[in-house]
Amino acid sequence: MERLTALVTGHVQGVGFRWWVQTQAAELGLAGSATNLSDGHVEVVAEGERKALRQFLSRLRSDPSTHGRPGRVTRVSDHWGPAEGTEGFATG
């Protein structure tokens, strides 16, 4: 189990992006969160199997989106680490 933290840049607030992230995570069996930051970014944290996390990251980055992603993503920076035991998925 691993943990992916992704900082998403673009037009990603107020467009249903966090809801979309939550549905993608559920489809891939991932736990975590998607949080709007005051600077306009969205921080996405996900935990699960590396293969599923790589698919998730690909969905965040794909342009154009092949999974109906709302908004416009211009950049995704990622950081990997060990899982911390997160359960469920929260949006905030």
N, C-alpha and C positions, 0 to 999 in steps of 0.2 A: 504494500500500500504506500502511495506517495501523496504529496500535497503540491498543487499547482496554484500559484498566486499570479494573476494576470491583471495588469493595469491597461484598461481599454480607453483609447483616445478617439475622439470623433464626435459626431452628433448622436450620442447614446443616452441622453437623459430626456425624459418626457415623451418617449416614442415606443414604449413597451419592451425595451431592450432587456431589463432585468427579468421580466416575466418570461421572455424568450429564453434567456440563459437558464432559468429554473426548469423549463420544460426540456431543454436539451440535456441538462444534468440528469434529470429523472430518467430520460430515455436511455442514457448511458450508465445508469446505476451509480451516480456520483452524489456525494454529500458536499455541502458547502454554503456559500453565500454570494450575493451580488449586492454591492452597496454603492449608492451615488456618493461621490466626493464633492466637496464644496468648490473644487476647481474645474468641475465639468467632466471629469473622468469617472469611470465606473471600475471599482475594484472587484474582481471575481476571484473567489477562493474555491477550489474543488479538491476533494480527496477521493481516491479510489485506485483501481489498477492502472498501471502506466499506459497500457494500450488504450483504455477508455479515455484517459486524460489527454493523450495525444490526439485522439479523434475530436475531443471537445475543443482543444486549442485550435485545431484545423477549422472547425466550424466557426470559432470566433474570428479567425483571420481571413476566411475565404472571401474573395471579391471577384465577381459578385457572389453573394451568398447562395449556396445550394440548398439551404435549409430554411429559407424564408426569414432570415434575420432582419429585424426592423432597424431603422436608423442608418448611419453610415460610419463604419469603422475605418479610421485612417492609420492606426498603429496599435499593436498589442505587444507589450513587453511582458516577459514571463520569468518567473523565478520558481525553482523546484526545490523541494525539501522533503523530509520524512512526514508521514501522516501524523496528525495530532489527535485522531479519534473523533473527528467531527461527525455528527449525525444529522440527518434531515437536510433541508435547504431553506435558507432565510433570505429575504430581500429587504433592503432597508435604504 
